[in-house]
């Protein structure tokens, strides 16, 4: 089918490809025992059908456990949010632009949802999906996580290749073990709250600081490569935050300002692997020398800062004296 969309200046023809009974019958498979007795189809695979609309046919197949709708042109998911036995929902490579239907979804057993490569600009609370363990919203246009909120059982969340500048709104994810937020525009980790998180990937962002990293105290693998971290300050205030991650054993940090490998060994000796290479005895020996070098640099910086402070005070005092003298001359 094809219909014309009239606007104030243009006319466009848009293909309308609904889910027909013929497509549906060809896409059903995996007959299994139905809940409540009998047998029923439990899998629907309508991938690569150019579908733009699901109509109301899917909701009649209440025994479905797996739905694959990859590589279509669907812009909403309303038709697949009332399936009481669904376990997995795959909607990657479509044109879905909003998820409001998930807020009132009846998907009590759904454990996995994949919306990679769609047109989402925001995400909503997934609280209605009480058993959800895996969620992927990679390669969308998401700018904010406000409204996402807490989720008690979510274990893996993928948000790479979006437009996020912070993690505010993410809420407490007390079961989360893997979080991928690479290739965004993060300038802060504010909003991170994942007490059992094991793997955190925030590579290819704009992070110049690691504040809020302590909200992931169980982190074992951290990727902060291709950000804006540096060792310009010899006190290494941001790298020192790594020392507080007692469980951290693997770090990726290449692609920041300069080679930070030895500085990391200085401040966070618990880390065993840096950028895929084991920390060697040579690295630890170099770290001893680097620590002495940094101590001298810290001392020199402190002396320079003190000299600058004294000079600024003297300059301010001289300016105040000159102003007072000028005022006295005017009044005299």
N, C-alpha and C positions, 0 to 999 in steps of 0.2 A: 504494500500500500504506500501511497505518497500523498502528503497534504501540503498545502501552501500556507505559509505564515506571512501575514501582511503586517508590515510596520509602517511608520510614517514616511520612510524614505525608500525602503527596499522591499522586495518580494523574494522569499526564499522557499525552496522546495525541500522538505525534510522527509526522509524515509520513515515509515511507520511499520515496524516489524513486530507483530504481537506473537506471544507464545500460543501456537495453535494446538489442537488436540493431536494432530499428526506429529508435530515436533515432540510434544509431551510423551506420546506413546513410544516413540523411538528412543527417548532419553531416559526412561525408567529402567532400573535394573536392580539386581541383588534382592531377590525375594527371600524373605526371612520370616521367622515367627513374629506375629504382631502382638503388641501389648494388649492383653484382653482376650487373646485367642485367635486362631486362624493364621493366615499368612498374608504378607503385603510387600509391595516394593519399598525398599529402604534407601535407595540412592537415585538421585536425579542429576544427570550431567547434561546441561544445555550449553556447554561452552562452545564458543566459535559459531554462533548462530545469527549474529548481527541483531539480536533482539533489542527492541526499545521498550517493550511493555510486557509484563507478566500476566496482566489481567487478574482474575480471581480463581484460576484453575488449580494453582499449587496448593492453596490452603485446604483443599479437599483431601490431599494425601497426608493425613495426619501422622502416618507411621514413618515418614521420611526421617532418616538419621544423617544423611550426607547430601548436601546440595552444592553443585559446582556450576557457577554461572560466569566463568571467566571469559574474557575477550568478547564482550557484547557491547551494547550502547545504552545500558540501563541507567536511568538517572535517579531512581529511588528504590528503596528496599522494602517498602510497605508490605508487599505480597508474601514475604518470607519471614515475617516476624510473629506469626501465630502458630507455631508448629511445636507441639508439646514434647516431641521425642528427638528433635534435631540435635545432633552433636557437633557438626561442623558446617560452616557456611563460607563458601569461597566466592568472592565477588571482585577479584582483581581485574584490572584492565577494563573498567567500565567508565561511566560518566556520572557516578553518584555524587551529589553535591550537598546532601544534608542527611543527618542521622536521627532526626527527631523521633522517628518511629521506634527506635531502640529504647527510648525512655519508657515506653509502655509495652514493650515486647513481652510475649509469652513464649519464652525460649528457656524454660527452667533447666534443661540439660545441656545447653549449648556450651561447648568448651573451647571452640576455636572459631575465630572470625578473621577473614583476610579481605581487606579493602585496599590493597596496594594498587597504585596508579589509578586514581580517580580524581575527582574535582572538589574534594572536601576543603573547606576553609576553617572549620572548627570541628571539635569533637564534643560529644555529650556524655553525660553520666551513663555508665554501663551497669549500674547497680541492679537493674532488672534482670541481667544475665548473671545470676547468682553463682553459677559454677564455671564461669568463663576463666580459662587458664592462659590462653594465648590470643593476643590481638595485634594485628598489623595494619597500620595506617601509613605506610611508607609511600613516598613519591606522590604526595598530594600538594595542597596549597595552604596547609594549616598554619595560622599565625598565632593562635592562642590556645591554651589548655584550660582556660577559665570555664568552669562548669563540668569538667571531667570528674573531679572529686575523688573520694576514696574508693578503693575496691579491695575487698578482703582476701580474695583467692587468686587474683590475676598473678601469673608467674612470669610471663614474658610479654613485653610491650615494644613494638617497633614503630618509630616515628622518624626514621631517617628521610632525608631529602624533602623537607618541608621548609617553612619560613618562620620557625620559632625563634624568639629572642630570649626567652627564659622558660623555666619549668613551672612558673606560678600557676596554680590551679590543678596541678597533678594530684594533690592530696596525699594521704598516707596509703602507701601500697605495701601492706605488711607481709605479703607473701611473694612480692616481686623478686625474681632472681636474675633477670636479664633485662636491661634497658638500653635500647639503641636510639640515639638522637643525633647521629652523625649527619653532616652536610645540611646543617641549618644555619641560623644566624645568632646562635647563643652568645650573649655577652656575660651571662651569669648562670650559676647553678641554683639560683633561688627557686624554691618550690620542690627541690629534691627531698624526699622523705621515704626511704626504703630500707628498713632496718635489717633485712636479710639479703639484700642485693649482693650478688656474687660478681656480675659482669656489667660494667658500665662503659659504653662507647659514646663519647662526645667529640670524636675527631671531626676535623674540617668545619670548625666553628670560629668564633671570634673571642675566645676566652683568654683574657689576660690575667685572670685571678681564679683561684680554686676555692674560694669561700663557699660554704655550704656542703663541701665534700664530706664533712663529718656526719652528714645525715644519711650516709651509706657506710656505716661502721664495719660491715662484714665484707666489703668489696675485696675481691681477690684478683680480678683482672680489670685494668683501667686503660682506656685508650683516649689520650688527649693530644694525639698527633695533629699536626697542621692547625695549630691555634696561634695565639699571640703571647705565649708564656716566654719569660726571659730570665736571665741571671744578671740583669743590669744592676740591681741592688745587691751588694755583696752579702747582705743579711739573708737573702733568698727567702723572703717572707711567704711567697706562694708555694714554692717547692717544699718548704718546711711543713706545709699542711699534709704532705704525703706521709710524714712520720707518724701522724695520728691514725693512719690506716693500718692497724697492726696486722690485719689479715692479708694485706696487699702483697702479692708475690710476682705479679707480671704487669709491666707498664710499657705502653707505647707512647713516645713523646717526641719522635722525630718531626721535622717540619715546623718547629717553633723558631724562636730567635736564637740562633747559634746551636751548637752541640751541647746538650744539657746532661749527657750521660753521667759524667763524673760528678757533677753537682748533685744529681739524684742519689748517687752512691753515698755522698757526704751526708745528706740530710735524712735519707731513708734506707738505712742498711738492711732492712728486712726484705727489700725487693730482690728477687733472685734472677729475673729476666727483664732486660730492657730492650725494646725494639726487636724482640725475637732472638736476642743473643744473651746467653747466660752471663751473669756478672762474674768476672774472673778475679784471681788474686792480683793480677796486674791492675785491674780496675780499682781494687781496694787500696793498693799501694798508691796509685795515682790520687785517690780520694784523700789520703793522709796529707799529701803534698798540697792538694787543692784546698783542704781545710785550713792549712797554715797560711796559704796565699789569701784566702778569703778573710781570715782573722786580721791580717795586716791591712787589707783593703777596708774592712769595717773600721779599724782604728783610724786609718787615714781619713775616711769619710767623716767619722765623728769629729776629728780635729778640724777638718775643713768646714763642717757645719757650724762648729763652735766659733771658728774665726769669722765666718760669714755673719753669725748672730751678733758678735761683738761689733763688727764693722757696721752692721745695720743700726745697732743701738747708738753707736757713736755718731753715725750720720744723722739719725733722728734727733739726737741731742743737739748737734751743731745747727741743724735746721731750726729747731725750737729756739735756740739762743739767738740766732740771726733774726728770727721773726720777732722775738721779744725786744731786741735792740732796735729794730726798725720801728716798732710800735712806740717805744719810749722816745725815739727821735721825733716822731710825728707829734706826740703829745707835749714834748718839751719845747 
